Each structure stands twice: as C-alpha cells, then as structure tokens.
C-alpha cells in the first residue's frame, strides 16, 4: 500500500509522483510510459530539514 508522502519515479521519462491521498489498494501500481513506476528512496540529505534563519541575523 502506498503511504502519504511516498514518491514514485518513472524510469523512462523521469516523472515523479507524490502520494497525497493514499487509496488503500494492495498492491499499488502507478503506470507511466507503459511500465510501473518505482518507489523513490530518499537520501538522508534530502530528508534533512533546512535550518530557518533567525530574524535577528537579518536586521
């Protein structure tokens, strides 16, 4: 089952789909270019949240 926030990528054209509202179907198969899209595994760097700059530094 696809979960909210998961990404799928087409190996043929590079289209990326982000799951916003999962359907609960098992198994999930998202098709693009005639082939199933593959789940994208995020790297640790991609998961890291950028630090917000404080307003004090900007003034």
PQR file of N, CA, C, O and H, with PARSE charges and radii, in Angstrom:
ATOM      1  N   UNK A   1       0.839  -1.173   0.000 -0.4000 1.5000
ATOM      2  CA  UNK A   1       0.000   0.000   0.000 -0.0000 2.0000
ATOM      3  C   UNK A   1       0.891   1.246   0.000  0.5500 1.7000
ATOM      4  O   UNK A   1       1.858   1.327   0.757 -0.5500 1.4000
ATOM      5  N   UNK A   2       0.559   2.198  -0.845 -0.4000 1.5000
ATOM      6  CA  UNK A   2       1.294   3.461  -0.880 -0.0000 2.0000
ATOM      7  C   UNK A   2       0.910   4.286   0.343  0.5500 1.7000
ATOM      8  O   UNK A   2      -0.238   4.267   0.786 -0.5500 1.4000
ATOM      9  H   UNK A   2      -0.227   2.132  -1.460  0.4000 1.0000
ATOM     10  N   UNK A   3       1.885   5.009   0.878 -0.4000 1.5000
ATOM     11  CA  UNK A   3       1.650   5.842   2.062 -0.0000 2.0000
ATOM     12  C   UNK A   3       1.792   7.309   1.690  0.5500 1.7000
ATOM     13  O   UNK A   3       2.499   7.652   0.742 -0.5500 1.4000
ATOM     14  H   UNK A   3       2.818   5.024   0.518  0.4000 1.0000
ATOM     15  N   UNK A   4       1.122   8.169   2.436 -0.4000 1.5000
ATOM     16  CA  UNK A   4       1.201   9.607   2.195 -0.0000 2.0000
ATOM     17  C   UNK A   4       2.656  10.060   2.271  0.5500 1.7000
ATOM     18  O   UNK A   4       3.383   9.697   3.196 -0.5500 1.4000
ATOM     19  H   UNK A   4       0.547   7.890   3.206  0.4000 1.0000
ATOM     20  N   UNK A   5       3.067  10.851   1.295 -0.4000 1.5000
ATOM     21  CA  UNK A   5       4.427  11.373   1.263 -0.0000 2.0000
ATOM     22  C   UNK A   5       5.392  10.542   0.443  0.5500 1.7000
ATOM     23  O   UNK A   5       6.498  11.001   0.157 -0.5500 1.4000
ATOM     24  H   UNK A   5       2.477  11.146   0.544  0.4000 1.0000
ATOM     25  N   UNK A   6       5.005   9.318   0.050 -0.4000 1.5000
ATOM     26  CA  UNK A   6       5.892   8.488  -0.766 -0.0000 2.0000
ATOM     27  C   UNK A   6       5.986   9.060  -2.175  0.5500 1.7000
ATOM     28  O   UNK A   6       5.038   9.655  -2.687 -0.5500 1.4000
ATOM     29  H   UNK A   6       4.107   8.945   0.283  0.4000 1.0000
ATOM     30  N   UNK A   7       7.153   8.866  -2.788 -0.4000 1.5000
ATOM     31  CA  UNK A   7       7.384   9.332  -4.151 -0.0000 2.0000
ATOM     32  C   UNK A   7       7.630   8.139  -5.055  0.5500 1.7000
ATOM     33  O   UNK A   7       8.263   7.159  -4.661 -0.5500 1.4000
ATOM     34  H   UNK A   7       7.923   8.383  -2.371  0.4000 1.0000
ATOM     35  N   UNK A   8       7.117   8.239  -6.274 -0.4000 1.5000
ATOM     36  CA  UNK A   8       7.333   7.222  -7.297 -0.0000 2.0000
ATOM     37  C   UNK A   8       7.900   7.914  -8.520  0.5500 1.7000
ATOM     38  O   UNK A   8       7.493   9.026  -8.856 -0.5500 1.4000
ATOM     39  H   UNK A   8       6.603   9.035  -6.594  0.4000 1.0000
ATOM     40  N   UNK A   9       8.855   7.245  -9.200 -0.4000 1.5000
ATOM     41  CA  UNK A   9       9.517   7.838 -10.356 -0.0000 2.0000
ATOM     42  C   UNK A   9       9.416   6.911 -11.557  0.5500 1.7000
ATOM     43  O   UNK A   9       9.562   5.695 -11.433 -0.5500 1.4000
ATOM     44  H   UNK A   9       9.185   6.342  -8.927  0.4000 1.0000
ATOM     45  N   UNK A  10       9.160   7.505 -12.728 -0.4000 1.5000
ATOM     46  CA  UNK A  10       9.142   6.759 -13.980 -0.0000 2.0000
ATOM     47  C   UNK A  10      10.586   6.619 -14.463  0.5500 1.7000
ATOM     48  O   UNK A  10      11.295   7.612 -14.626 -0.5500 1.4000
ATOM     49  H   UNK A  10       9.041   8.492 -12.828  0.4000 1.0000
ATOM     50  N   UNK A  11      11.009   5.383 -14.688 -0.4000 1.5000
ATOM     51  CA  UNK A  11      12.378   5.128 -15.146 -0.0000 2.0000
ATOM     52  C   UNK A  11      12.582   5.574 -16.595  0.5500 1.7000
ATOM     53  O   UNK A  11      13.716   5.781 -17.025 -0.5500 1.4000
ATOM     54  H   UNK A  11      10.433   4.576 -14.556  0.4000 1.0000
ATOM     55  N   UNK A  12      11.490   5.722 -17.347 -0.4000 1.5000
ATOM     56  CA  UNK A  12      11.566   6.091 -18.760 -0.0000 2.0000
ATOM     57  C   UNK A  12      11.690   7.606 -18.962  0.5500 1.7000
ATOM     58  O   UNK A  12      12.614   8.070 -19.631 -0.5500 1.4000
ATOM     59  H   UNK A  12      10.568   5.554 -16.998  0.4000 1.0000
ATOM     60  N   UNK A  13      10.758   8.376 -18.383 -0.4000 1.5000
ATOM     61  CA  UNK A  13      10.723   9.822 -18.642 -0.0000 2.0000
ATOM     62  C   UNK A  13      11.143  10.682 -17.450  0.5500 1.7000
ATOM     63  O   UNK A  13      11.391  11.877 -17.614 -0.5500 1.4000
ATOM     64  H   UNK A  13      10.008   7.998 -17.840  0.4000 1.0000
ATOM     65  N   UNK A  14      11.228  10.091 -16.247 -0.4000 1.5000
ATOM     66  CA  UNK A  14      11.671  10.840 -15.072 -0.0000 2.0000
ATOM     67  C   UNK A  14      10.562  11.515 -14.283  0.5500 1.7000
ATOM     68  O   UNK A  14      10.838  12.196 -13.295 -0.5500 1.4000
ATOM     69  H   UNK A  14      11.027   9.120 -16.114  0.4000 1.0000
ATOM     70  N   UNK A  15       9.295  11.340 -14.703 -0.4000 1.5000
ATOM     71  CA  UNK A  15       8.174  11.925 -13.968 -0.0000 2.0000
ATOM     72  C   UNK A  15       8.184  11.419 -12.530  0.5500 1.7000
ATOM     73  O   UNK A  15       8.394  10.230 -12.289 -0.5500 1.4000
ATOM     74  H   UNK A  15       9.071  10.787 -15.505  0.4000 1.0000
ATOM     75  N   UNK A  16       7.957  12.324 -11.568 -0.4000 1.5000
ATOM     76  CA  UNK A  16       7.885  11.948 -10.157 -0.0000 2.0000
ATOM     77  C   UNK A  16       6.480  12.250  -9.654  0.5500 1.7000
ATOM     78  O   UNK A  16       5.949  13.336  -9.883 -0.5500 1.4000
ATOM     79  H   UNK A  16       7.787  13.290 -11.763  0.4000 1.0000
ATOM     80  N   UNK A  17       5.883  11.277  -8.965 -0.4000 1.5000
ATOM     81  CA  UNK A  17       4.542  11.406  -8.400 -0.0000 2.0000
ATOM     82  C   UNK A  17       4.662  11.336  -6.885  0.5500 1.7000
ATOM     83  O   UNK A  17       5.327  10.448  -6.351 -0.5500 1.4000
ATOM     84  H   UNK A  17       6.315  10.394  -8.780  0.4000 1.0000
ATOM     85  N   UNK A  18       4.020  12.272  -6.192 -0.4000 1.5000
ATOM     86  CA  UNK A  18       3.996  12.306  -4.735 -0.0000 2.0000
ATOM     87  C   UNK A  18       2.602  11.898  -4.273  0.5500 1.7000
ATOM     88  O   UNK A  18       1.610  12.475  -4.718 -0.5500 1.4000
ATOM     89  H   UNK A  18       3.481  12.994  -6.626  0.4000 1.0000
ATOM     90  N   UNK A  19       2.516  10.910  -3.386 -0.4000 1.5000
ATOM     91  CA  UNK A  19       1.226  10.434  -2.880 -0.0000 2.0000
ATOM     92  C   UNK A  19       0.716  11.428  -1.841  0.5500 1.7000
ATOM     93  O   UNK A  19       1.365  11.658  -0.820 -0.5500 1.4000
ATOM     94  H   UNK A  19       3.322  10.441  -3.025  0.4000 1.0000
ATOM     95  N   UNK A  20      -0.447  12.012  -2.106 -0.4000 1.5000
ATOM     96  CA  UNK A  20      -1.075  12.960  -1.186 -0.0000 2.0000
ATOM     97  C   UNK A  20      -2.231  12.322  -0.429  0.5500 1.7000
ATOM     98  O   UNK A  20      -2.416  12.586   0.759 -0.5500 1.4000
ATOM     99  H   UNK A  20      -0.975  11.825  -2.935  0.4000 1.0000
ATOM    100  N   UNK A  21      -3.012  11.481  -1.111 -0.4000 1.5000
ATOM    101  CA  UNK A  21      -4.201  10.871  -0.515 -0.0000 2.0000
ATOM    102  C   UNK A  21      -4.217   9.391  -0.887  0.5500 1.7000
ATOM    103  O   UNK A  21      -4.797   9.025  -1.909 -0.5500 1.4000
ATOM    104  H   UNK A  21      -2.862  11.266  -2.076  0.4000 1.0000
ATOM    105  N   UNK A  22      -3.586   8.526  -0.073 -0.4000 1.5000
ATOM    106  CA  UNK A  22      -3.494   7.103  -0.405 -0.0000 2.0000
ATOM    107  C   UNK A  22      -4.868   6.440  -0.483  0.5500 1.7000
ATOM    108  O   UNK A  22      -5.789   6.809   0.245 -0.5500 1.4000
ATOM    109  H   UNK A  22      -3.115   8.823   0.758  0.4000 1.0000
ATOM    110  N   UNK A  23      -4.991   5.454  -1.379 -0.4000 1.5000
ATOM    111  CA  UNK A  23      -6.282   4.799  -1.606 -0.0000 2.0000
ATOM    112  C   UNK A  23      -6.462   3.536  -0.777  0.5500 1.7000
ATOM    113  O   UNK A  23      -7.601   3.133  -0.543 -0.5500 1.4000
ATOM    114  H   UNK A  23      -4.242   5.155  -1.971  0.4000 1.0000
ATOM    115  N   UNK A  24      -5.407   2.904  -0.328 -0.4000 1.5000
ATOM    116  CA  UNK A  24      -5.518   1.682   0.456 -0.0000 2.0000
ATOM    117  C   UNK A  24      -5.513   0.418  -0.378  0.5500 1.7000
ATOM    118  O   UNK A  24      -5.611  -0.679   0.171 -0.5500 1.4000
ATOM    119  H   UNK A  24      -4.481   3.231  -0.518  0.4000 1.0000
ATOM    120  N   UNK A  25      -5.399   0.543  -1.696 -0.4000 1.5000
ATOM    121  CA  UNK A  25      -5.365  -0.635  -2.570 -0.0000 2.0000
ATOM    122  C   UNK A  25      -4.067  -1.413  -2.360  0.5500 1.7000
ATOM    123  O   UNK A  25      -3.023  -0.837  -2.056 -0.5500 1.4000
ATOM    124  H   UNK A  25      -5.319   1.435  -2.143  0.4000 1.0000
ATOM    125  N   UNK A  26      -4.155  -2.726  -2.527 -0.4000 1.5000
ATOM    126  CA  UNK A  26      -2.959  -3.569  -2.389 -0.0000 2.0000
ATOM    127  C   UNK A  26      -2.925  -4.523  -3.558  0.5500 1.7000
ATOM    128  O   UNK A  26      -3.924  -5.220  -3.740 -0.5500 1.4000
ATOM    129  H   UNK A  26      -5.003  -3.194  -2.774  0.4000 1.0000
ATOM    130  N   UNK A  27      -1.931  -4.631  -4.344 -0.4000 1.5000
ATOM    131  CA  UNK A  27      -0.756  -3.760  -4.386 -0.0000 2.0000
ATOM    132  C   UNK A  27      -1.037  -2.494  -5.193  0.5500 1.7000
ATOM    133  O   UNK A  27      -1.950  -2.462  -6.018 -0.5500 1.4000
ATOM    134  H   UNK A  27      -1.120  -4.065  -4.197  0.4000 1.0000
ATOM    135  N   UNK A  28      -0.249  -1.458  -4.946 -0.4000 1.5000
ATOM    136  CA  UNK A  28      -0.375  -0.207  -5.689 -0.0000 2.0000
ATOM    137  C   UNK A  28       0.557  -0.284  -6.887  0.5500 1.7000
ATOM    138  O   UNK A  28       1.730  -0.631  -6.754 -0.5500 1.4000
ATOM    139  H   UNK A  28       0.493  -1.484  -4.276  0.4000 1.0000
ATOM    140  N   UNK A  29       0.029   0.040  -8.047 -0.4000 1.5000
ATOM    141  CA  UNK A  29       0.853   0.059  -9.254 -0.0000 2.0000
ATOM    142  C   UNK A  29       0.507   1.316 -10.038  0.5500 1.7000
ATOM    143  O   UNK A  29      -0.555   1.395 -10.657 -0.5500 1.4000
ATOM    144  H   UNK A  29      -0.924   0.322  -8.156  0.4000 1.0000
ATOM    145  N   UNK A  30       1.399   2.295 -10.011 -0.4000 1.5000
ATOM    146  CA  UNK A  30       1.207   3.534 -10.755 -0.0000 2.0000
ATOM    147  C   UNK A  30       1.945   3.361 -12.076  0.5500 1.7000
ATOM    148  O   UNK A  30       3.144   3.083 -12.089 -0.5500 1.4000
ATOM    149  H   UNK A  30       2.261   2.231  -9.509  0.4000 1.0000
ATOM    150  N   UNK A  31       1.229   3.525 -13.187 -0.4000 1.5000
ATOM    151  CA  UNK A  31       1.786   3.270 -14.510 -0.0000 2.0000
ATOM    152  C   UNK A  31       2.119   4.579 -15.220  0.5500 1.7000
ATOM    153  O   UNK A  31       1.322   5.517 -15.206 -0.5500 1.4000
ATOM    154  H   UNK A  31       0.255   3.751 -13.176  0.4000 1.0000
ATOM    155  N   UNK A  32       3.293   4.641 -15.837 -0.4000 1.5000
ATOM    156  CA  UNK A  32       3.711   5.762 -16.672 -0.0000 2.0000
ATOM    157  C   UNK A  32       4.552   5.179 -17.806  0.5500 1.7000
ATOM    158  O   UNK A  32       5.353   4.274 -17.574 -0.5500 1.4000
ATOM    159  H   UNK A  32       3.940   3.879 -15.848  0.4000 1.0000
ATOM    160  N   UNK A  33       4.386   5.673 -18.998 -0.4000 1.5000
ATOM    161  CA  UNK A  33       5.132   5.189 -20.170 -0.0000 2.0000
ATOM    162  C   UNK A  33       4.959   3.676 -20.361  0.5500 1.7000
ATOM    163  O   UNK A  33       5.852   3.011 -20.886 -0.5500 1.4000
ATOM    164  H   UNK A  33       3.735   6.408 -19.187  0.4000 1.0000
ATOM    165  N   UNK A  34       3.815   3.137 -19.936 -0.4000 1.5000
ATOM    166  CA  UNK A  34       3.519   1.721 -20.107 -0.0000 2.0000
ATOM    167  C   UNK A  34       4.182   0.788 -19.114  0.5500 1.7000
ATOM    168  O   UNK A  34       4.106  -0.431 -19.271 -0.5500 1.4000
ATOM    169  H   UNK A  34       3.090   3.678 -19.510  0.4000 1.0000
ATOM    170  N   UNK A  35       4.836   1.333 -18.090 -0.4000 1.5000
ATOM    171  CA  UNK A  35       5.532   0.498 -17.106 -0.0000 2.0000
ATOM    172  C   UNK A  35       5.231   0.996 -15.691  0.5500 1.7000
ATOM    173  O   UNK A  35       4.958   2.180 -15.496 -0.5500 1.4000
ATOM    174  H   UNK A  35       4.898   2.323 -17.962  0.4000 1.0000
ATOM    175  N   UNK A  36       5.281   0.090 -14.697 -0.4000 1.5000
ATOM    176  CA  UNK A  36       5.062   0.518 -13.305 -0.0000 2.0000
ATOM    177  C   UNK A  36       6.151   1.490 -12.843  0.5500 1.7000
ATOM    178  O   UNK A  36       7.332   1.299 -13.133 -0.5500 1.4000
ATOM    179  H   UNK A  36       5.504  -0.872 -14.855  0.4000 1.0000
ATOM    180  N   UNK A  37       5.742   2.520 -12.130 -0.4000 1.5000
ATOM    181  CA  UNK A  37       6.702   3.476 -11.574 -0.0000 2.0000
ATOM    182  C   UNK A  37       7.351   2.855 -10.347  0.5500 1.7000
ATOM    183  O   UNK A  37       6.724   2.064  -9.642 -0.5500 1.4000
ATOM    184  H   UNK A  37       4.782   2.676 -11.894  0.4000 1.0000
ATOM    185  N   UNK A  38       8.602   3.210 -10.090 -0.4000 1.5000
ATOM    186  CA  UNK A  38       9.374   2.661  -8.972 -0.0000 2.0000
ATOM    187  C   UNK A  38       9.354   3.630  -7.794  0.5500 1.7000
ATOM    188  O   UNK A  38       9.425   4.843  -7.994 -0.5500 1.4000
ATOM    189  H   UNK A  38       9.111   3.853 -10.663  0.4000 1.0000
ATOM    190  N   UNK A  39       9.258   3.108  -6.554 -0.4000 1.5000
ATOM    191  CA  UNK A  39       9.340   3.987  -5.379 -0.0000 2.0000
ATOM    192  C   UNK A  39      10.714   4.655  -5.317  0.5500 1.7000
ATOM    193  O   UNK A  39      11.733   4.028  -5.608 -0.5500 1.4000
ATOM    194  H   UNK A  39       9.200   2.123  -6.391  0.4000 1.0000
ATOM    195  N   UNK A  40      10.730   5.923  -4.938 -0.4000 1.5000
ATOM    196  CA  UNK A  40      11.977   6.681  -4.805 -0.0000 2.0000
ATOM    197  C   UNK A  40      12.420   6.597  -3.358  0.5500 1.7000
ATOM    198  O   UNK A  40      11.648   6.902  -2.450 -0.5500 1.4000
ATOM    199  H   UNK A  40       9.903   6.433  -4.702  0.4000 1.0000
ATOM    200  N   UNK A  41      13.657   6.186  -3.140 -0.4000 1.5000
ATOM    201  CA  UNK A  41      14.213   6.148  -1.789 -0.0000 2.0000
ATOM    202  C   UNK A  41      14.943   7.467  -1.560  0.5500 1.7000
ATOM    203  O   UNK A  41      15.876   7.805  -2.289 -0.5500 1.4000
ATOM    204  H   UNK A  41      14.285   5.938  -3.879  0.4000 1.0000
ATOM    205  N   UNK A  42      14.507   8.210  -0.538 -0.4000 1.5000
ATOM    206  CA  UNK A  42      15.135   9.493  -0.240 -0.0000 2.0000
ATOM    207  C   UNK A  42      16.443   9.288   0.502  0.5500 1.7000
ATOM    208  O   UNK A  42      16.564   8.386   1.331 -0.5500 1.4000
ATOM    209  H   UNK A  42      13.749   7.935   0.054  0.4000 1.0000
ATOM    210  N   UNK A  43      17.409  10.121   0.200 -0.4000 1.5000
ATOM    211  CA  UNK A  43      18.685  10.071   0.902 -0.0000 2.0000
ATOM    212  C   UNK A  43      18.561  10.836   2.216  0.5500 1.7000
ATOM    213  O   UNK A  43      17.618  11.604   2.405 -0.5500 1.4000
ATOM    214  H   UNK A  43      17.311  10.854  -0.473  0.4000 1.0000
ATOM    215  N   UNK A  44      19.493  10.629   3.105 -0.4000 1.5000
ATOM    216  CA  UNK A  44      19.486  11.328   4.393 -0.0000 2.0000
ATOM    217  C   UNK A  44      19.560  12.839   4.176  0.5500 1.7000
ATOM    218  O   UNK A  44      18.949  13.604   4.922 -0.5500 1.4000
ATOM    219  H   UNK A  44      20.259  10.005   2.952  0.4000 1.0000
ATOM    220  N   UNK A  45      20.307  13.267   3.158 -0.4000 1.5000
ATOM    221  CA  UNK A  45      20.443  14.690   2.857 -0.0000 2.0000
ATOM    222  C   UNK A  45      19.095  15.280   2.427  0.5500 1.7000
ATOM    223  O   UNK A  45      18.755  16.397   2.817 -0.5500 1.4000
ATOM    224  H   UNK A  45      20.803  12.645   2.553  0.4000 1.0000
ATOM    225  N   UNK A  46      18.334  14.536   1.632 -0.4000 1.5000
ATOM    226  CA  UNK A  46      17.032  15.012   1.171 -0.0000 2.0000
ATOM    227  C   UNK A  46      16.031  15.095   2.311  0.5500 1.7000
ATOM    228  O   UNK A  46      15.136  15.939   2.286 -0.5500 1.4000
ATOM    229  H   UNK A  46      18.611  13.628   1.316  0.4000 1.0000
ATOM    230  N   UNK A  47      16.170  14.232   3.311 -0.4000 1.5000
ATOM    231  CA  UNK A  47      15.252  14.222   4.446 -0.0000 2.0000
ATOM    232  C   UNK A  47      15.554  15.332   5.444  0.5500 1.7000
ATOM    233  O   UNK A  47      14.669  15.748   6.192 -0.5500 1.4000
ATOM    234  H   UNK A  47      16.897  13.547   3.332  0.4000 1.0000
ATOM    235  N   UNK A  48      16.791  15.817   5.465 -0.4000 1.5000
ATOM    236  CA  UNK A  48      17.191  16.846   6.427 -0.0000 2.0000
ATOM    237  C   UNK A  48      16.423  18.135   6.161  0.5500 1.7000
ATOM    238  O   UNK A  48      16.280  18.564   5.016 -0.5500 1.4000
ATOM    239  H   UNK A  48      17.510  15.480   4.858  0.4000 1.0000
ATOM    240  N   UNK A  49      15.935  18.737   7.226 -0.4000 1.5000
ATOM    241  CA  UNK A  49      15.198  19.990   7.086 -0.0000 2.0000
ATOM    242  C   UNK A  49      16.184  21.151   7.153  0.5500 1.7000
ATOM    243  O   UNK A  49      17.065  21.168   8.012 -0.5500 1.4000
ATOM    244  H   UNK A  49      16.051  18.388   8.156  0.4000 1.0000
ATOM    245  N   UNK A  50      16.040  22.120   6.252 -0.4000 1.5000
ATOM    246  CA  UNK A  50      16.941  23.280   6.310 -0.0000 2.0000
ATOM    247  C   UNK A  50      16.659  24.107   7.555  0.5500 1.7000
ATOM    248  O   UNK A  50      15.514  24.227   7.992 -0.5500 1.4000
ATOM    249  H   UNK A  50      15.324  22.105   5.554  0.4000 1.0000
ATOM    250  N   UNK A  51      17.713  24.672   8.116 -0.4000 1.5000
ATOM    251  CA  UNK A  51      17.568  25.499   9.314 -0.0000 2.0000
ATOM    252  C   UNK A  51      17.015  26.863   8.915  0.5500 1.7000
ATOM    253  O   UNK A  51      17.443  27.452   7.923 -0.5500 1.4000
ATOM    254  H   UNK A  51      18.643  24.574   7.762  0.4000 1.0000
ATOM    255  N   UNK A  52      16.077  27.349   9.685 -0.4000 1.5000
ATOM    256  CA  UNK A  52      15.494  28.664   9.434 -0.0000 2.0000
ATOM    257  C   UNK A  52      16.424  29.730   9.998  0.5500 1.7000
ATOM    258  O   UNK A  52      16.963  29.590  11.096 -0.5500 1.4000
ATOM    259  H   UNK A  52      15.729  26.870  10.491  0.4000 1.0000
ATOM    260  N   UNK A  53      16.601  30.798   9.224 -0.4000 1.5000
ATOM    261  CA  UNK A  53      17.443  31.894   9.701 -0.0000 2.0000
ATOM    262  C   UNK A  53      16.642  32.716  10.699  0.5500 1.7000
ATOM    263  O   UNK A  53      15.445  32.942  10.522 -0.5500 1.4000
ATOM    264  H   UNK A  53      16.164  30.911   8.332  0.4000 1.0000
ATOM    265  N   UNK A  54      17.314  33.155  11.736 -0.4000 1.5000
ATOM    266  CA  UNK A  54      16.621  33.979  12.729 -0.0000 2.0000
ATOM    267  C   UNK A  54      16.480  35.401  12.202  0.5500 1.7000
ATOM    268  O   UNK A  54      17.312  35.869  11.424 -0.5500 1.4000
ATOM    269  H   UNK A  54      18.287  32.972  11.880  0.4000 1.0000
ATOM    270  N   UNK A  55      15.427  36.080  12.627 -0.4000 1.5000
ATOM    271  CA  UNK A  55      15.192  37.454  12.189 -0.0000 2.0000
ATOM    272  C   UNK A  55      16.264  38.383  12.735  0.5500 1.7000
ATOM    273  O   UNK A  55      16.564  39.408  12.124 -0.5500 1.4000
ATOM    274  H   UNK A  55      14.751  35.700  13.259  0.4000 1.0000
ATOM    275  N   UNK A  56      16.840  38.039  13.872 -0.4000 1.5000
ATOM    276  CA  UNK A  56      17.867  38.880  14.490 -0.0000 2.0000
ATOM    277  C   UNK A  56      19.084  39.000  13.580  0.5500 1.7000
ATOM    278  O   UNK A  56      19.702  40.063  13.514 -0.5500 1.4000
ATOM    279  H   UNK A  56      16.597  37.205  14.369  0.4000 1.0000
ATOM    280  N   UNK A  57      19.436  37.921  12.877 -0.4000 1.5000
ATOM    281  CA  UNK A  57      20.594  37.956  11.989 -0.0000 2.0000
ATOM    282  C   UNK A  57      20.346  38.838  10.775  0.5500 1.7000
ATOM    283  O   UNK A  57      21.281  39.442  10.249 -0.5500 1.4000
ATOM    284  H   UNK A  57      18.933  37.058  12.931  0.4000 1.0000
ATOM    285  N   UNK A  58      19.094  38.919  10.320 -0.4000 1.5000
ATOM    286  CA  UNK A  58      18.764  39.692   9.129 -0.0000 2.0000
ATOM    287  C   UNK A  58      18.718  41.189   9.406  0.5500 1.7000
ATOM    288  O   UNK A  58      18.872  41.981   8.476 -0.5500 1.4000
ATOM    289  H   UNK A  58      18.335  38.428  10.747  0.4000 1.0000
ATOM    290  N   UNK A  59      18.511  41.599  10.650 -0.4000 1.5000
ATOM    291  CA  UNK A  59      18.349  43.019  10.969 -0.0000 2.0000
ATOM    292  C   UNK A  59      19.653  43.710  11.137  0.5500 1.7000
ATOM    293  O   UNK A  59      19.685  44.911  11.408 -0.5500 1.4000
ATOM    294  H   UNK A  59      18.386  40.955  11.405  0.4000 1.0000
TER
END
